[in-house]
């Protein structure tokens, strides 16, 4: 698979279901089981934060296990060297907690999908100029639906806004009505110690809430 196809596949998976399952704290030994449970439920994008135990190995195992059924990528990415490691492991998505034009450019040069974290309109426009594919609105607790609506009025219409942080099934509808195009889902969908049935139930609840949300603007 060439780099262009990797990026295209990530975009396809995100468009199919723009909910990113963030597996913070996952270990390589459980990565495949949890990842397959999510994919079988309907998830198409899985993120392993790099502050998890042996994250690159988890990404490698997950990417091999799910193949073209889902996009696997990394979160909490802070350097171009980490982008290269993720790409070599089969990752297709790079998510960061901050906005770094250099990191965005390194991600795009590697042929991967870029989702930088932004918290102000200035950061949002700088990320777009650098080539970001979507904007991670982080932390979402500080960026409520009213803020998303205001941003949506001035940002390019086709740029997806993806709130991350504290999202629950009950909070999704208001964000979608304001213009959110997807969500990053953390401890509500996975945290260390959760059983596979717990993960499946959480995934099903988020998918159901997404499908019931009002039409995207």
GITABEL-V38307 format. One record per residue. N is the residue number from 1. RES is the residue in one letter. PSI is psi as a letter, one per 20 degrees, with the letter a starting at -180 (* if undefined). BURIAL is I if it has 24 or more other ideal C-beta (glycine too) atoms within 12 Angstrom, else O. Layout:
n=[N:N]
res=[RES:RES]
psi=[PSI:PSI]
burial=[BURIAL:BURIAL]
This chain:
n=[1:2:3:4:5:6:7:8:9:10:11:12:13:14:15:16:17:18:19:20:21:22:23:24:25:26:27:28:29:30:31:32:33:34:35:36:37:38:39:40:41:42:43:44:45:46:47:48:49:50:51:52:53:54:55:56:57:58:59:60:61:62:63:64:65:66:67:68:69:70:71:72:73:74:75:76:77:78:79:80:81:82:83:84:85:86:87:88:89:90:91:92:93:94:95:96:97:98:99:100:101:102:103:104:105:106:107:108:109:110:111:112:113:114:115:116:117:118:119:120:121:122:123:124:125:126:127:128:129:130:131:132:133:134:135:136:137:138:139:140:141:142:143:144:145:146:147:148:149:150:151:152:153:154:155:156:157:158:159:160:161:162:163:164:165:166:167:168:169:170:171:172:173:174:175:176:177:178:179:180:181:182:183:184:185:186:187:188:189:190:191:192:193:194:195:196:197:198:199:200:201:202:203:204:205:206:207:208:209:210:211:212:213:214:215:216:217]
res=[X:X:X:X:X:X:X:X:X:X:X:X:X:X:X:X:X:X:X:X:X:X:X:X:X:X:X:X:X:X:X:X:X:X:X:X:X:X:X:X:X:X:X:X:X:X:X:X:X:X:X:X:X:X:X:X:X:X:X:X:X:X:X:X:X:X:X:X:X:X:X:X:X:X:X:X:X:X:X:X:X:X:X:X:X:X:X:X:X:X:X:X:X:X:X:X:X:X:X:X:X:X:X:X:X:X:X:X:X:X:X:X:X:X:X:X:X:X:X:X:X:X:X:X:X:X:X:X:X:X:X:X:X:X:X:X:X:X:X:X:X:X:X:X:X:X:X:X:X:X:X:X:X:X:X:X:X:X:X:X:X:X:X:X:X:X:X:X:X:X:X:X:X:X:X:X:X:X:X:X:X:X:X:X:X:X:X:X:X:X:X:X:X:X:X:X:X:X:X:X:X:X:X:X:X:X:X:X:X:X:X:X:X:X:X:X:X]
psi=[p:r:h:g:h:g:g:g:g:g:g:g:g:h:h:g:n:l:o:o:o:o:m:p:i:q:q:h:h:i:g:g:g:g:g:h:g:g:g:h:h:i:q:i:p:p:p:o:q:i:k:r:p:l:h:h:h:g:g:g:g:g:g:h:h:h:c:j:i:r:p:p:a:q:r:k:p:i:q:h:h:h:g:g:g:g:g:h:i:j:q:i:p:p:p:q:i:r:o:o:h:g:g:g:h:h:g:h:h:i:j:r:p:p:n:q:p:q:i:q:h:g:h:g:h:h:g:g:h:i:j:q:h:r:p:o:o:p:p:h:h:i:m:r:h:h:g:g:g:g:g:h:h:h:q:p:h:i:o:p:p:n:q:p:o:j:p:r:h:h:i:g:g:h:g:g:h:i:j:q:i:a:q:p:o:d:i:h:h:p:q:p:i:q:r:g:h:g:g:g:g:g:g:h:g:g:g:g:h:g:h:i:q:q:q:q:*]
burial=[O:O:O:O:O:I:I:O:I:I:I:O:I:I:O:O:I:I:I:I:I:I:I:I:I:I:O:I:O:I:I:I:I:I:I:I:I:I:I:O:I:I:I:I:I:I:I:I:I:I:O:I:O:O:I:I:I:I:I:I:I:I:I:O:I:I:O:O:I:I:I:I:I:I:I:I:I:I:O:I:O:I:I:O:I:I:I:O:I:I:I:I:I:I:I:I:I:I:I:I:I:I:I:I:O:I:I:I:O:I:I:I:I:I:I:I:I:I:I:O:I:O:I:I:O:I:I:I:O:I:I:I:I:I:I:I:I:I:O:I:O:O:I:O:I:O:I:I:O:O:I:I:O:O:I:O:O:O:I:I:I:I:I:I:I:I:I:O:I:O:I:I:O:I:I:I:O:I:I:I:I:I:I:I:I:I:I:I:I:I:O:O:O:I:O:O:O:O:I:I:O:I:I:O:I:I:I:O:I:I:O:O:I:O:O:O:O]
